[in-house]
Amino acid sequence: MVAVIEDRREAGDAILIEFKVSRSATDPDRIIGSWRFVHGRSSLVDESRPDAGVLAEFRHVVDCADQNGIPFVWVNDPDELFPPWMRL
């Protein structure tokens, strides 16, 4: 089971995937999510698609974390563009 956290400190020293929320550079009305999971120093396991919608990427990152035994996904959303009640 993956815990979605709002503050990086909630994970302590545990491994996590950072999910960054921002506005699209090409369409400021579009909210996007970006993330990348690297295992070890150079082995890319999976990552977000460029300019991907926030909800689809959120589902993808949680699934990737679950499949790889990552206990936390940190939602880095300082502008509160993707609040918890929108995460289905």
C-alpha positions as CSV (number, residue, x, y, z in Angstrom):
1,M,0.0,0.0,0.0
2,V,1.3,3.4,-1.0
3,A,0.8,6.4,1.3
4,V,0.3,9.8,-0.5
5,I,1.9,12.5,1.6
6,E,1.8,16.3,1.4
7,D,5.1,17.0,3.2
8,R,8.4,15.2,2.4
9,R,9.3,15.0,6.1
10,E,6.3,12.6,6.6
11,A,8.4,9.9,4.9
12,G,11.4,10.3,7.2
13,D,14.3,8.5,5.6
14,A,12.1,6.2,3.5
15,I,12.3,6.0,-0.2
16,L,9.7,8.0,-2.1
17,I,8.7,9.3,-5.5
18,E,8.2,13.0,-5.8
19,F,5.1,14.0,-7.9
20,K,5.5,17.7,-9.0
21,V,2.3,19.6,-9.8
22,S,2.5,22.7,-12.1
23,R,0.8,24.6,-14.9
24,S,1.6,23.6,-18.5
25,A,4.1,25.9,-20.2
26,T,2.1,25.7,-23.4
27,D,-1.4,26.0,-21.8
28,P,-1.6,27.8,-18.4
29,D,-5.1,26.5,-17.8
30,R,-3.8,22.9,-18.0
31,I,-2.5,21.3,-14.7
32,I,0.2,18.7,-15.3
33,G,2.0,16.2,-13.1
34,S,5.6,15.2,-13.5
35,W,7.7,12.5,-11.8
36,R,10.6,10.1,-12.4
37,F,11.6,6.9,-10.6
38,V,15.2,6.0,-10.9
39,H,16.4,2.8,-9.1
40,G,20.0,3.0,-8.1
41,R,22.2,5.6,-9.7
42,S,21.2,5.3,-13.3
43,S,18.5,2.8,-14.0
44,L,15.3,4.6,-15.0
45,V,12.3,2.5,-14.1
46,D,9.5,4.8,-15.3
47,E,8.6,8.5,-15.6
48,S,5.8,10.8,-16.6
49,R,4.9,11.7,-20.1
50,P,5.7,15.2,-21.3
51,D,2.8,17.6,-20.6
52,A,0.6,14.8,-19.2
53,G,-2.6,15.6,-17.3
54,V,-2.3,15.6,-13.5
55,L,-4.9,13.1,-12.7
56,A,-3.7,10.4,-15.2
57,E,-0.1,10.9,-14.1
58,F,-1.1,10.7,-10.4
59,R,-2.8,7.4,-11.0
60,H,0.3,6.2,-12.9
61,V,2.8,7.3,-10.2
62,V,0.8,5.6,-7.4
63,D,0.6,2.4,-9.5
64,C,4.4,2.5,-10.3
65,A,5.2,3.1,-6.6
66,D,3.0,0.1,-5.6
67,Q,4.5,-2.2,-8.2
68,N,8.0,-1.3,-7.1
69,G,7.5,-1.4,-3.3
70,I,7.9,2.3,-2.8
71,P,6.0,3.2,0.3
72,F,5.4,7.0,-0.3
73,V,4.4,9.3,-3.1
74,W,5.0,12.9,-2.1
75,V,2.7,15.4,-3.9
76,N,4.9,18.5,-4.3
77,D,2.2,21.1,-5.0
78,P,3.1,24.5,-3.4
79,D,0.5,26.3,-5.5
80,E,-2.3,23.9,-4.4
81,L,-3.3,23.2,-8.0
82,F,-4.2,19.5,-7.3
83,P,-5.8,19.4,-3.8
84,P,-6.4,16.1,-2.0
85,W,-10.1,16.0,-2.8
86,M,-9.4,15.9,-6.6
87,R,-7.2,12.8,-6.3
88,L,-9.6,9.9,-7.1
